[in-house]
Amino acid sequence: MPDTEIAYVGSRTSVLRAGRGSGLEVFEILSDGRWLPRQTVGMDNPSFMILSPRQTQLYVAHGDGNQVSALELDPATGRIDYRDTVDAGGVNPVHLALSPDRKFLLVANHNSGTVASLRIHPDDSLGPVTGLLSFEGETGPHRRDQNSSKPHQIVFDATGRYALVPDKGLDSVFTISADSEGALTWRQDRTVRLREMSGPRHLVFSPSNRHVYSVEEFLSTVTTYSWDADTGTLRPVQSLTSLPDTVTGDSRGAEIAVSADGTHLYVSNRSGPGDHSPGGDFPDTIGTYDIEPDTGRLGNGRWTETQGIRPRFFCLDTDGAALLVAHERGHSIAAHALDPATGTPGPAVFRAATGSPVAILRHRIPVPAVADEPADPSRHRLDAADRSTL
């Protein structure tokens, strides 16, 4: 019997964000692709999620607030129960990452311009802030959205020695490191400054750990870098538009991902002038780029309409065969099957209607193993009655 597939979906709930979400939702993903709602947990702006080191809990960042919550996971059903809430070490936590030794949770606090580390106890519960890092530099020229440092993500490279932090307010990508006590160090001499008002938002390492790609929110560009893992040195080598040439109005870049085999890069584009926009005059799209294997450079883009409004977040599904796209203002989640030959996303197949989704986390619940007794599948599976209680 196959594993049970669960999807956790976080949403915007606040009036400030014109949120229509109800909190954190749990869906079961059936073998035919349908998403069935199983549980809703009311909470404020769960805008990003990550599994704890032992996968016993779900850590949740509360966007526009100053807290991170830990939710207990039922290992048999995927249901979640509140456990604890701790201080995030800043304002508007937007991204979470585990330290390489999995003893600390790193938090990117967008509005206060800080990266904080929170201790993770052996039982996966969260402790207090152990490290706090602030960034300095010249702010970009955007009067509203670049008035200070605005880190938006934390991504460790494959070695775990360094992490990169794209800062939307300072038009920069910073290199940091974390020690065994959770202390954070900013490697200031390795800072990369991009074009003014570019607004680097998210980035991703190639599977080879030799290249990095970032999406810039304000200029709607994609930047390719070489990465030296020994020294933690990032060097920009290419910049392309993330938009089709038919877009002549406002748009903002959002999410970025690389296929598991490292052959294709994906970015999402949100038509309109910013987060408070209900949408723009042009279709929202996913851009697809072929990656040259030796140099890491990108070929010309091709674009697929998402058929929703404001694709703030997307991710590859667990087998890498489709992109799952959350439409913040379209109030829906869609799957785009990837063409096996070209990697290009196909038309949207809508999987769930849900208010203001901004984050998706997929999780497999393994079928329990049978030990020291004859196999009896009827005793060790989630049957229809069990699933109805999710």
C-alpha positions in Angstrom: 0.0 0.0 0.0 1.4 3.4 -0.9 2.2 6.1 1.7 -0.4 8.6 2.6 0.2 12.1 1.0 -0.6 15.1 3.1 -0.4 18.8 2.0 -0.3 21.6 4.6 -1.5 25.0 3.2 -0.8 28.3 5.0 -2.9 31.4 4.1 -3.3 35.1 4.6 -5.9 35.8 7.3 -5.5 39.5 8.2 -7.4 42.5 7.0 -4.1 44.2 6.3 -3.4 41.6 3.6 -7.0 41.4 2.4 -6.8 37.8 3.7 -9.6 35.4 3.1 -7.8 32.4 4.6 -8.9 30.5 7.7 -5.4 29.6 8.9 -3.5 26.4 8.4 -5.4 23.7 6.4 -4.6 20.0 6.1 -5.4 18.2 2.8 -5.1 14.5 2.0 -3.9 13.9 -1.6 -5.5 10.9 -3.2 -3.9 8.7 -5.8 -6.1 10.2 -8.5 -4.7 13.7 -7.7 -7.7 15.0 -5.8 -7.1 17.1 -2.7 -9.5 16.4 0.2 -9.8 18.9 3.1 -9.2 17.1 6.4 -8.5 19.7 9.1 -8.4 23.5 9.6 -6.4 25.1 12.4 -7.2 28.8 13.0 -4.2 31.0 13.4 -2.9 34.4 12.2 -1.1 34.5 8.8 0.7 31.1 8.7 2.9 32.3 5.8 5.7 29.6 5.8 6.2 26.1 7.2 9.0 23.6 7.7 9.1 20.2 9.3 11.1 19.7 12.5 14.3 17.6 12.4 12.5 14.4 13.5 9.4 15.3 11.5 7.4 15.2 14.7 6.3 18.9 14.5 5.5 21.6 12.0 7.2 24.9 12.5 5.1 27.8 11.3 6.1 31.5 10.7 3.3 34.0 11.4 3.6 36.7 8.7 3.4 40.3 9.8 3.7 39.1 13.5 6.7 38.4 15.6 6.2 34.7 16.5 6.9 31.1 15.3 4.7 28.3 16.4 5.4 24.6 16.8 2.5 22.2 16.0 2.5 18.6 17.0 2.1 16.1 14.1 0.1 12.9 14.5 2.4 10.4 12.8 -0.4 8.2 11.7 -2.8 10.8 10.2 -0.9 14.0 9.7 -3.3 15.9 11.9 -1.8 18.9 13.8 -2.3 20.2 17.3 -1.0 23.3 18.9 2.1 22.9 21.0 3.9 26.2 21.6 4.6 29.6 20.3 8.0 31.4 20.7 9.4 34.8 19.8 10.8 35.0 16.3 13.6 37.5 17.1 12.1 40.1 14.9 9.0 41.3 13.0 7.3 39.6 10.0 9.0 36.2 9.9 8.8 35.1 6.2 11.1 32.1 5.9 12.5 29.3 8.1 15.5 27.0 7.7 17.2 24.3 9.7 20.8 24.7 10.6 23.1 22.0 9.1 23.4 20.3 12.5 19.6 20.5 12.9 19.9 22.0 16.3 18.7 25.5 15.4 15.8 27.0 13.5 16.8 30.1 11.5 14.2 32.8 10.9 14.3 35.6 8.3 12.5 38.5 9.8 11.5 40.7 6.9 10.4 44.0 8.5 13.0 44.2 11.2 15.9 43.3 8.9 17.1 40.4 11.1 18.0 36.7 10.9 17.5 34.9 14.2 18.4 31.4 15.4 16.1 29.6 17.8 17.3 26.5 19.7 15.6 23.2 18.9 15.4 20.9 21.9 15.9 17.1 21.5 12.1 16.6 21.5 11.8 19.1 18.6 10.3 21.8 20.8 11.6 25.4 20.2 13.7 27.3 22.7 14.7 31.0 22.9 16.7 33.1 20.4 20.4 32.2 20.6 21.7 34.3 17.8 20.6 37.5 16.1 22.1 39.1 13.0 21.3 42.5 11.4 22.4 43.7 7.9 23.6 47.1 6.9 24.0 48.7 3.5 22.5 51.2 1.0 18.8 50.9 0.7 17.3 50.7 -2.8 15.4 53.6 -4.3 11.8 52.2 -4.0 10.2 54.6 -1.6 7.8 52.2 0.1 9.4 48.8 -0.1 13.1 49.6 0.2 13.2 51.7 3.3 15.4 49.3 5.3 17.0 45.9 5.2 14.4 43.2 4.3 15.8 39.7 4.3 13.4 37.3 2.6 14.9 33.9 2.8 17.7 31.7 4.2 19.2 28.9 2.1 22.2 26.7 3.1 24.4 25.2 0.4 25.0 21.5 0.2 28.0 21.6 2.4 26.2 23.4 5.2 29.2 25.7 5.8 27.4 28.8 4.4 23.9 30.2 3.8 22.7 32.9 1.5 20.2 35.6 2.4 18.6 37.6 -0.3 17.8 41.1 1.0 15.0 42.8 -0.9 15.5 46.2 0.8 19.3 46.5 0.3 19.4 45.0 -3.3 22.0 42.5 -2.0 22.7 38.8 -1.3 24.5 38.2 1.9 26.6 35.2 2.9 26.3 34.0 6.5 27.3 31.1 8.7 26.0 29.5 11.9 28.2 27.8 14.5 27.4 24.9 16.9 26.0 27.3 19.5 23.6 29.0 17.1 25.7 32.2 16.8 25.4 33.8 13.4 28.2 35.5 11.4 27.8 37.8 8.4 30.6 37.4 5.9 30.6 41.0 4.9 33.4 40.7 2.4 31.4 38.3 0.3 28.3 40.5 -0.1 26.9 40.7 -3.7 25.2 44.0 -4.6 22.8 43.7 -7.5 21.2 46.4 -9.7 19.4 49.1 -7.8 15.7 48.5 -7.1 16.2 44.9 -8.2 14.9 43.5 -4.9 16.4 40.0 -4.7 13.6 37.9 -3.1 14.3 34.2 -3.3 17.1 32.0 -4.5 18.0 28.4 -5.1 21.2 26.3 -5.4 21.7 23.9 -8.3 21.8 20.2 -7.4 25.6 20.3 -8.2 26.1 23.1 -5.6 28.1 25.0 -8.3 25.5 27.5 -9.3 22.9 29.7 -7.7 19.8 31.4 -9.2 17.8 34.3 -7.7 14.6 36.0 -8.7 14.4 39.8 -8.3 11.0 41.0 -7.2 10.9 44.7 -8.4 12.8 44.4 -11.8 11.4 40.9 -12.5 14.8 39.5 -13.4 16.5 36.1 -12.9 20.2 36.2 -12.0 22.7 33.3 -12.4 25.7 33.0 -10.2 28.7 30.8 -9.8 29.3 29.5 -6.3 32.6 28.5 -4.7 31.6 26.3 -1.8 35.1 26.2 -0.4 35.3 30.0 0.2 31.6 30.9 0.2 32.1 33.2 -2.8 29.1 34.2 -5.0 29.7 35.7 -8.4 26.9 37.0 -10.7 27.4 35.9 -14.3 24.1 36.4 -16.1 20.8 38.4 -15.8 17.6 37.7 -17.7 14.1 39.0 -17.6 11.6 36.8 -15.8 8.8 38.1 -18.0 7.5 37.5 -21.6 8.1 40.4 -23.9 4.4 41.0 -24.1 4.3 42.3 -20.5 4.7 46.1 -20.7 3.1 46.9 -17.3 3.8 46.3 -13.7 4.8 42.8 -12.5 6.8 41.3 -9.6 8.8 38.2 -9.4 7.9 35.8 -6.6 9.2 32.2 -6.4 12.0 30.2 -7.9 12.9 26.5 -8.1 15.2 24.1 -10.0 14.2 20.6 -11.2 15.8 17.7 -9.3 18.0 16.8 -12.2 19.2 20.4 -12.5 18.1 20.8 -16.1 15.3 23.4 -15.7 14.7 26.5 -13.7 11.2 27.9 -12.9 10.1 31.4 -11.7 6.7 32.9 -11.0 5.5 36.3 -12.0 2.7 38.3 -10.3 1.1 40.9 -12.6 0.4 44.2 -10.8 2.4 46.7 -8.7 2.7 45.0 -5.4 1.4 42.9 -2.5 -1.7 45.1 -2.1 -2.6 44.8 -5.7 -5.6 42.6 -6.5 -4.0 41.6 -9.8 -2.6 43.2 -12.9 -3.4 43.8 -16.6 -1.4 40.9 -17.8 -1.6 37.1 -17.1 0.4 35.7 -14.2 2.9 33.2 -15.5 5.5 30.5 -14.7 8.7 31.0 -16.6 10.8 28.0 -17.6 14.5 28.1 -18.6 16.8 25.4 -19.8 20.1 25.2 -17.8 23.4 24.7 -19.6 25.0 21.8 -17.6 28.6 23.0 -17.6 28.3 26.8 -17.2 24.9 26.9 -15.4 23.8 29.7 -17.7 20.1 29.9 -18.7 18.6 29.7 -22.1 15.7 31.8 -23.4 12.6 31.6 -21.3 9.2 30.3 -22.2 6.1 31.0 -20.2 2.9 29.2 -19.0 -0.1 31.1 -17.8 -1.0 30.0 -14.2 -4.7 30.7 -14.9 -4.9 32.2 -11.3 -4.1 35.5 -9.7 -0.8 36.3 -7.9 1.2 33.0 -7.7 3.2 34.0 -4.7 4.3 30.5 -4.0 5.0 27.3 -5.9 6.9 24.1 -5.4 7.7 20.9 -7.1 5.6 18.0 -6.0 7.2 15.1 -4.2 8.0 13.1 -7.4 9.1 16.2 -9.4 6.4 15.6 -12.1 4.4 18.8 -11.5 4.5 22.3 -10.1 2.0 23.1 -7.3 1.0 26.8 -7.5 -0.7 28.8 -4.7 -2.7 31.7 -6.0 -2.9 34.3 -3.2 -5.6 36.4 -4.8 -7.1 33.6 -7.0 -7.9 31.6 -3.8 -6.9 28.3 -5.4 -4.1 25.8 -5.7 -3.3 24.3 -9.1 -1.1 21.6 -10.4 0.9 22.0 -13.7 2.2 18.7 -15.0 5.7 19.0 -16.4 6.4 17.8 -19.9 9.0 14.9 -19.5 10.9 16.0 -22.6 11.0 19.8 -22.2 10.2 20.4 -18.5 7.6 22.9 -19.5 4.5 23.2 -17.2 1.3 22.3 -18.9 -2.2 23.8 -18.3 -3.4 24.3 -14.8 -5.5 21.5 -13.1 -7.1 23.0 -10.0 -6.8 20.9 -6.9 -8.3 23.0 -4.1 -10.3 26.1 -3.5 -9.0 27.9 -0.4 -8.7 31.5 0.8 -5.5 33.4 0.1 -3.0 30.5 0.0 0.7 31.5 0.3 2.6 28.4 1.3 2.4 24.6 0.6 4.3 21.8 2.3 3.9 18.2 1.2 4.5 15.4 3.6 4.5 11.6 3.2 3.2 9.5 6.0 4.9 6.0 5.7 2.8 2.9 6.1 3.8 1.5 9.5 6.2 -1.5 9.3 5.3 -4.9 10.7 7.8 -6.4 13.1 8.1 -9.9 14.5 4.8 -11.1 13.3 3.2 -12.3 10.1 2.2 -9.6 7.7 -1.4 -8.6 7.9 -2.1 -5.7 5.6 -5.6 -5.1 7.0 -4.1 -4.3 10.4 -1.4 -1.9 9.3 -3.0 0.6 6.9 -5.3 3.6 6.9 -8.6 2.4 5.6 -11.5 4.6 4.5 -12.8 4.8 8.1 -9.4 5.9 9.4 -9.0 8.5 6.7 -12.4 10.1 7.5 -11.0 11.1 10.9 -8.1 13.1 9.5 
